[in-house]
Structures are given as C-alpha cells and as structure tokens.
Amino acid sequence: MVTTHRRSVLSDANDDDGRAGAGGADRQHRTLADSATAVLHEAILTGRLAAGTPLRLNEMADLLGMSMSPVRESIRRLAALGLVEVVQHKGAWVMPLTVEDAVDTHETRIAMETALIERAATRFTAQDARRAEAALDEHIAASARGDATAARRAHTEFHFTIYRAAGSRWLLRGLEPVWENSERYRFATVTPTGQNEERVREHRAILDACAAGDVAAAVAAVQVHIQNAADRVIGKMNTDAAAVPATRAPGRPRTGS
C-alpha cells in the first residue's frame, strides 16, 4: 500500500514521468536515475526510509513520478554503496542497522582514514586548511540552525577536503561506501548539546594537526574522533535494544509468506 507517510518521505522527488524523445532518451534516463538516487539516498541516510523498508519498484516509481527503469538503476547504485540489499526474485530493501555492522563500519573507517590522514598531514597546504575551515564553519552554522542536510554535507566536505590532500584516488573511492554507511548510524544517534561541542573540538584538533603537519597528532585526533562516534552509536543502540524487547531482527523481510 502506498501511504501518505511514504509519499512525504519522498516529497523532494522530480515530477517528470521519465518520457522523452528518442534523441534525449539516454540522457533523460541518466538524469532521472540521478534524481531518484539523490532522493532515495537522502531518505535512507536520514532514516526517513528506515532500515528494513522494502523498496518496491512500482511503488517507488509512483512516488517519484517516473518510470521503473531509472528507479531500478538508482537502487543498483545504492546497493553498490552498501545502503540497499538486493536479492534476485525477492526484491530490495534498506540494509538493517546492527551493532555488529556498526562496529565493523567504524573499525574500517579507522583503518582507512588513518591511512589517508597520514598522507594528508604531510601534504596539507594553506589552501586545504582554508577550505576545511570553511566547511567546518558551515557544519557548525547549519547544525545551529537545525539544517541537518546542510550540516551533513558540510561535515562530509570537511573530512574529504582533508583526505583529498592525501592524493590517493583509490583510498578515497574505497572510503566512500563505508562513510555513507557510517552516516546512517550517525543520524540514528541523538547527540546531546555537550557532545556537539565535543565533536567540534575533535574536528578542530584534526584540522590543527594537519595544518601543523603533525602526522602523529593528526592520526591520534582522527582515531579518537571515529572511536567516540562509534561509542555513541553503539551505546545508543544497546540502550534502545534493552528498552524495547525485539521480536525479530529488522531488515530482510520474512520469506515464504
């Protein structure tokens, strides 16, 4: 059933029905797939499409106002990022959030971001510092005004501005899906005001160490930052699990029914 709630979740969708003349069909398909990916991606990251939500092609196409072909492509892209699970003949759904996956995600982040920041701190320029500072300022300002989407984008830009200084295309590519999955857990955690201030201090420590070319301090700062994020996420998940007895694990729908 298509619900009002589900429609509001995807309210940013494009109105186009996906039809175009032959000359522009391929380009329009890519444009619509980009649009569908952006809307579904944001809804998944922010939890508006919750873990375990089935992504039925006909329903998603109806809600997004387009044909099923670009929606199918968008689901493939999100599956490549690890945000969606697709099983042949069974369908697709938003990947579940679990403590085990949260631990794995943050441990992988520590490994990859340590490698990136070790390189970045030795190559960090004044221009890199200005760009990272601007992104951090926007992250703080957007958080203060309650704009979660802008805050998330600025947060990503802050970290990746630093990591791009490492000059490793493949490490950045490898980090992207891990980072996207980590963002889902970050949105699932309610951060008290004091912890927001702590996170700002952690970001400043990362930036200051890179600007000073202090590799050891930069590595220590980024590892503390990621570990603290993991502790917040896992602590919240454990508290929620203890408060509400689980009848079954969220995520993959029951089969055989």
N, C-alpha and C positions, 0 to 999 in steps of 0.2 A: 504494500500500500504506500502511495506517495503521501507523505504527511506534510502539514503546514510547517512543522519544525524542520523537516528535511529541506523544504523549499527555502526557508530563511537561512539555513546553513550555507546554501549556495547562492545567496542573493546577489553576489557580485558577478554572476555569470553573464556571458555575452548573449544578446538577443538573437544573433544570427542563426538561421536554421541550417547552415552548412552547405547550401546550394550555391553553385557558381557556374559561370560559363566554362566551356572546355579549356580555353586559354589560361584561365587563372585557377583551375580546379586544384592542382597540386599545391600552389602557394596558399590558397584558401584553406586547404586541408591542414597544412602546417600551422597556419595562423590560428585556426580553431583548436588544433591539438595543443598549441602553446597556451591558448586561453583556458581550455579545460584543465590542463596541467596546473596552471597557476592557481585557479580557484580551488581545485581539489587538494593541491599541495598545502595551501594556506589553511584550509579547513582541517586537514589531518594534523598539521603541526600545532595548531592552537587547540586541538581537541574537540572542535565543533563536529567533526566526524570522528566519533570515539573509536577506541581500539575494539576490533571485532565487528565493526559495522560492515555489512555486505555492500559491495559496490556493483549493483546490478546494472548492466549496460543500458537496458531500455529505460530504467528509472533515472539514471544519471543523465542520459541524453535528453530526456524530457525536462528535467530540472535545469539543465544547462542550455536548453533551447537549440540543440544541434543534433546532427545525425549520430549514429552509434560509432561510425568509423573513427572520427577524431577522439571520441571518448575512449575507445579501445586503445588507441595509441597513447593517450595520456596515462591510462592505467599501466601500460607496459613501462612507460618512463618512470612512474612512481615505484613500480616493482623493482626496477633497476637501482633505485635509491634505497631499497630495503624498507620502504614505508607501506607497501602493499604486498600481500601474498596472493599469487595466482596459481590455482591448481586446475589442470585441464579437466573439463567435464564437471567441475564442481563450482567454479566461479572465482571471484576475487573478493577480498575483504581487507580492511585496515589491520595491519600487524598488531598483535597484542603487546601490551606493556607488562613486562615481568621483571622481578628483581634480578633473576639470572641474566636477562638481556641487558638490564641497566648496568650491572657490574661489568659485563663483557664490553659494552659500549664505552664506558668511561675508562676502562683499562686500555682499550685500543686507542682512545683519544690520547691518553698519557704517552703511550709509545710513539704515536705518530707526531704529536705536537712537540714532544721533546726533541725528536729528530729535526723538525722544522725550525724550532726556535734556536737550537744550537747553531744552525747555519745562519739564520736571520740576524742573530745578535752580532755576528762578525761582519755583516754586510749592511747593517742598518744605516740609512742616511738621514740627514736633516729633513729631507722631503718626506721620507717614510714616516718620520716622527710627527710631522705636521698633519699628514693625512690620518694617522692613527689617532692623534689628539682630537681632530675634528670629528671623527667617527665616535670616539668615546664621549665627547661633549654632547653630540646628538643623541646618543644612547641614554645618557643621564637626563637630558631635557625631555625626550619622548617618554621615558619612564615616569617622570614627574607629572606630565600632563595626561598620563593614562593611555597613551597611544601604544598599545602592545605590539602592533605590526611594525610601526616605525622603529620602536625600540629593538625588536628582534633583528631587523635588517641592519641597524647601526651596530648592534652587538656583533653580528657576523662580519660586517665590514671592518670593524676594529681588529678582530683576530686575524682575518685573512689579509689585511693590509700588512700586518707584521709577518705573517707566514709567506706572503709573496716575496718578501725581501730575501728569503732563503734561496730563491732561484731554482726551485725543484718543481717542475710541472707535474711529475708523476706522484710525488708525495701529496701535492695539493689535490690532485684528482682522487687519490685514494682516500683522503680525509673527508671529501665531500659527503658521501653517504653516511659515514659514521657521525659526522657533525649534524646532519639533518635528523638522524635518529635521536641524537642527544638532545636536540631542541625540543622534540616531543616530550621527553622526560622533564625538561626544564619548565615547559608550560604546565605540566601536570603537577608541579610543586608550587604551592602558595608560599611566596617569600616575604617574611615579615620585614618591616622597615629597617630594622637593625641589620638584617642580612643584606639588604640592598646596599647599605652603606659599606658593609664589609666587602661586598663584591666590587664596589667602586675602588676601594683601597687595593684590592687584589689586581684589578686592571691597571691601576696606576703603577703598581710595583713591577708588573710585566713590562709596561711601556718604558719606565725609567731605566730598568736594567738593559733593555735593548738599546735605548738611546745612549747609554754609557758604554755600550759594547761589552758589558759584563756577562759572559756566557753562563757562568755558574749561577749567578743571581737570577738570570732570565729563566733558566731551566727550573730552578727551585720555585720561582714565582708561578710559573705556568702549571707545575705539578701540584702545588698547594691549591691553586685555583680550581683545577679539574677535580681533585680529590674532595675538596669542600663541596663542590656541586654534586658529586656522587653521594656523599654522605647525606646531603639534604634530600635528594631524590629517594634514596633507599630508606632513609628514616621515615619519610612521609608515606611511602608505600607499605612499609611494615606496620606503621601506626594504623593506616586505613584497613589493612588486612586483619589486624587484631580487633578492630572496632566492628567490622561487618563480616560475619562468617560467610565464607564463599561456598556457594552451592556447586559451581563448576568454574573452571578457568575461563576467563574471557578470551575472545579471539575466534579461532576457527569454528564455524557453525557445526552443529551436530550433523553427522552423515547418516544416511539410511532412513531419513524421515521425509 
